[in-house]
Amino acid sequence: MSQSLVRTYTPEEREYARYLAQIDARKRRVAELQAELEALRLALGRFTAEYHARVGARFVELDRLRLAVAEYERRIALLRADRERDPRTVEEEVAAEFARRREEVHAEDEETRQYQRAYERDQQRPPLDADAEAEIKRLYRELAKRYHLDLARTDDERARRETVMQRVNAAFRDRDQPTLNALFREAEIADPTFETRPIGEKLVWAIREVARLDGLIADLEAELVAVRASDTHNLWQRQQAGERVIERLEADLAAEIATGQTRLAELVATYRDIVKDRGV
């Protein structure tokens, strides 16, 4: 009667197997947190783009109006301070004095236009059904588990992971499922097996890896807390709850703009009267 040989594991091997299970669980947690953080950043990024595309344009209009009011107030003050002052010289002085503010408003306008283009692109993207969205999140979690930067053991591996994760994050942002599928297939092919080492060395590595992953999990959880505590997240949550945050801001800004336009019209009329009195 033949007897089959039963593999006997040493205490070190059993301990190592236990740590491997802990490492796998922590990698899954890292991937979940990373996916949650990336999804939240994506949602906040879209909200920010919409906010700037709609409200930002109003802020630019208001800032441009405030600049014009300040310039006319300055023109009037200079002319009233010196009845002999040439209005053409005043124009040159005001242009020089407010040059930086003009540049700032111009830069603000350019930034808002970028948000508007991003918002328009996002609006044109066809919505995904629930199954496709769930699959995209699953693929992202799996890829994050394999390629997260802080899971690298060497600088070369970290650089390789960084390159791949840039592609993964871009595909996730764009909801590009075909690219995520392709990256997942690449990961399956390229995923190296753990090098053959003495069990004692493996156990030391496993203990350190669990500690490192615990630190990474703590960092990701802290980052999530910080994002959720931000003003942008607060506004986004209020908008998600049905509060018309952006619409209310638009209305408030429209009222401020109307008041500013009235003030500007009064200043322009006063300035023209002063210039007319001087026969210019």
ChimeraX attribute file (.defattr): number of C-alpha atoms within 10 A of each C-alpha:
attribute: neighborCount
match mode: 1-to-1
recipient: residues
	/A:1	3
	/A:2	4
	/A:3	5
	/A:4	6
	/A:5	6
	/A:6	6
	/A:7	6
	/A:8	8
	/A:9	9
	/A:10	10
	/A:11	9
	/A:12	13
	/A:13	15
	/A:14	13
	/A:15	15
	/A:16	21
	/A:17	14
	/A:18	13
	/A:19	20
	/A:20	18
	/A:21	12
	/A:22	17
	/A:23	20
	/A:24	13
	/A:25	14
	/A:26	21
	/A:27	24
	/A:28	17
	/A:29	19
	/A:30	26
	/A:31	23
	/A:32	20
	/A:33	19
	/A:34	21
	/A:35	23
	/A:36	16
	/A:37	19
	/A:38	18
	/A:39	15
	/A:40	16
	/A:41	16
	/A:42	16
	/A:43	15
	/A:44	18
	/A:45	18
	/A:46	18
	/A:47	20
	/A:48	20
	/A:49	23
	/A:50	21
	/A:51	24
	/A:52	22
	/A:53	21
	/A:54	19
	/A:55	22
	/A:56	23
	/A:57	20
	/A:58	21
	/A:59	22
	/A:60	20
	/A:61	17
	/A:62	20
	/A:63	20
	/A:64	20
	/A:65	19
	/A:66	17
	/A:67	17
	/A:68	19
	/A:69	20
	/A:70	16
	/A:71	19
	/A:72	21
	/A:73	16
	/A:74	18
	/A:75	19
	/A:76	20
	/A:77	13
	/A:78	18
	/A:79	17
	/A:80	12
	/A:81	9
	/A:82	9
	/A:83	11
	/A:84	9
	/A:85	13
	/A:86	14
	/A:87	19
	/A:88	10
	/A:89	10
	/A:90	17
	/A:91	16
	/A:92	10
	/A:93	15
	/A:94	17
	/A:95	13
	/A:96	11
	/A:97	13
	/A:98	15
	/A:99	11
	/A:100	11
	/A:101	13
	/A:102	17
	/A:103	11
	/A:104	13
	/A:105	18
	/A:106	14
	/A:107	13
	/A:108	17
	/A:109	19
	/A:110	13
	/A:111	16
	/A:112	23
	/A:113	17
	/A:114	14
	/A:115	23
	/A:116	20
	/A:117	14
	/A:118	16
	/A:119	21
	/A:120	14
	/A:121	10
	/A:122	15
	/A:123	12
	/A:124	8
	/A:125	10
	/A:126	8
	/A:127	11
	/A:128	11
	/A:129	8
	/A:130	9
	/A:131	9
	/A:132	13
	/A:133	13
	/A:134	12
	/A:135	14
	/A:136	21
	/A:137	21
	/A:138	16
	/A:139	19
	/A:140	27
	/A:141	23
	/A:142	19
	/A:143	24
	/A:144	25
	/A:145	21
	/A:146	20
	/A:147	23
	/A:148	20
	/A:149	19
	/A:150	13
	/A:151	19
	/A:152	16
	/A:153	10
	/A:154	9
	/A:155	10
	/A:156	10
	/A:157	13
	/A:158	17
	/A:159	13
	/A:160	14
	/A:161	20
	/A:162	17
	/A:163	12
	/A:164	18
	/A:165	20
	/A:166	11
	/A:167	15
	/A:168	22
	/A:169	19
	/A:170	13
	/A:171	19
	/A:172	21
	/A:173	15
	/A:174	13
	/A:175	19
	/A:176	14
	/A:177	18
	/A:178	11
	/A:179	16
	/A:180	24
	/A:181	17
	/A:182	10
	/A:183	20
	/A:184	18
	/A:185	13
	/A:186	11
	/A:187	16
	/A:188	11
	/A:189	9
	/A:190	9
	/A:191	11
	/A:192	8
	/A:193	6
	/A:194	7
	/A:195	7
	/A:196	8
	/A:197	9
	/A:198	8
	/A:199	14
	/A:200	12
	/A:201	11
	/A:202	19
	/A:203	21
	/A:204	11
	/A:205	13
	/A:206	20
	/A:207	16
	/A:208	13
	/A:209	19
	/A:210	20
	/A:211	13
	/A:212	16
	/A:213	20
	/A:214	17
	/A:215	12
	/A:216	18
	/A:217	20
	/A:218	13
	/A:219	13
	/A:220	18
	/A:221	16
	/A:222	12
	/A:223	14
	/A:224	18
	/A:225	12
	/A:226	11
	/A:227	17
	/A:228	15
	/A:229	11
	/A:230	11
	/A:231	10
	/A:232	16
	/A:233	19
	/A:234	13
	/A:235	19
	/A:236	21
	/A:237	15
	/A:238	14
	/A:239	15
	/A:240	12
	/A:241	10
	/A:242	8
	/A:243	13
	/A:244	13
	/A:245	16
	/A:246	19
	/A:247	14
	/A:248	12
	/A:249	16
	/A:250	19
	/A:251	13
	/A:252	12
	/A:253	18
	/A:254	17
	/A:255	12
	/A:256	15
	/A:257	20
	/A:258	13
	/A:259	11
	/A:260	18
	/A:261	17
	/A:262	10
	/A:263	14
	/A:264	21
	/A:265	13
	/A:266	13
	/A:267	20
	/A:268	17
	/A:269	11
	/A:270	15
	/A:271	19
	/A:272	13
	/A:273	12
	/A:274	17
	/A:275	15
	/A:276	10
	/A:277	9
	/A:278	13
	/A:279	7
	/A:280	10
